Amino acid sequence: MVSHSSKKVYILGITGTGRAFRPSDWAERLAGVMSQFRPGGVPTGRHLAYSPWCVPSSVNNVRCVVVHEDLRAHNVMAWDFVMGFAKDNELQVHHGAPPHSAHQSHHDHHPKH
């Protein structure tokens, strides 16, 4: 069994009402915007690579973005942008381990503030 860091936040592409979020590549787009926020800053002369603090992924066949809380320590405005994106689009947010069911309501977990 894989251990999950409690410093991870999973933003799922499912709204609180259970609708799939569109466009289908939203996770890659959001992670692409956040790619400049990384340990050591943006490397020069390299191709675009996702930041280890904001990575597109899937949980239970649902697109998501895994955001590491180190992003908040590095740049609170970047953290607020990602969390605001989730809130503005009514996406489910889970702190700690990924949810067992991607269709779990966002009210069924206890977020850290």
N, C-alpha and C positions, 0 to 999 in steps of 0.2 A: 504494500500500500504506500502511496506517495504522500509525504507530509506536506501540508500547505502552510505557508507563512501567514500569520495573522496580520501582516503588514500589506496584504494585497486586498484590493477592492475590485470586484467584478461588476462591470456595467454590462447588463444583458440587453440585447436587441429585442426585448419584449416589454411592452408598456404594462403599467399596473393593471390595465383591463385585459391583458392577454394578447393584444395585437402585435404582430411582427412589425418591427421598425424598418422603414425604408429610407433611402435606397439600400439595396442588399450589400453594398460595399461600404456602408457607413463606418464600420470598425476600422477598416484600412485607411479611410479618409481621415478619421479623427486621430489615429495613431501617426499618420503622415504629418499632420499639422503639429503634433507634439514631438516629432523626431528630433528637433533641435534641443530639447531639454533632456540632457543626459550627463552622466558623470564625466567630468573633464571638458565639457562643452562640445561644440560641433567640430568634428575633425575636418580639416581642409583637404580638398582634392580627392574626396571619396564619393561613392554613389550613396544615394539616400538609403539609410538604414533606420529601422525603428529604434526608439529609445528603449533601454531595458526597463524603464519606469512606466511605459505605456505601450502595450503590445496587443495587437489584434489576436483573437483566439476563438475557440468555440467551447461551449459547455452544453452537454446534452443536445448536440446538433443545433444549437442556437449561437449565432455570432455574438461575440462580446469583446470588450476591451478590458484587459487586466492592467490596473493602475497600481503601482507600488507607492506606498506612503512616503518613500524617500523623495518623490517628486515634490511633495508639499514642503519638505525641509529645504530643498534646492531652490524652488521658486513657487511661492504661495499663489501668485497670480495665475500660473500655469495650472496648478491644482484646482483653483477656483473655477477656471475656464472649463476643465474637464467635468467637474462635479456640477457646474451650472448647465453644461450641455445635457447631462443625464437628467437633471431636474426639469429643465425647460421642455425636454422631449418626453417626460414622464416615463423614463426607462427604469427598470428594476436595478437596484444597486444592492450588492451583498458584500459585507465586510468579512474578511477572514477566508475560510475555505469556500470553494465554489458551491453554489446551491445544489442540492440533490436533484431537484426538479426545476427546470428552467421556467416552468409555468407557475411556480410558487409566487404568490402575491408579494409585492415589495413591503407590505405591512406585516408579513410573517417573520421578519428578522429584526434584529436590533442594531441599527447603525451606530457607529461611534461618531461623536461630534467633537 
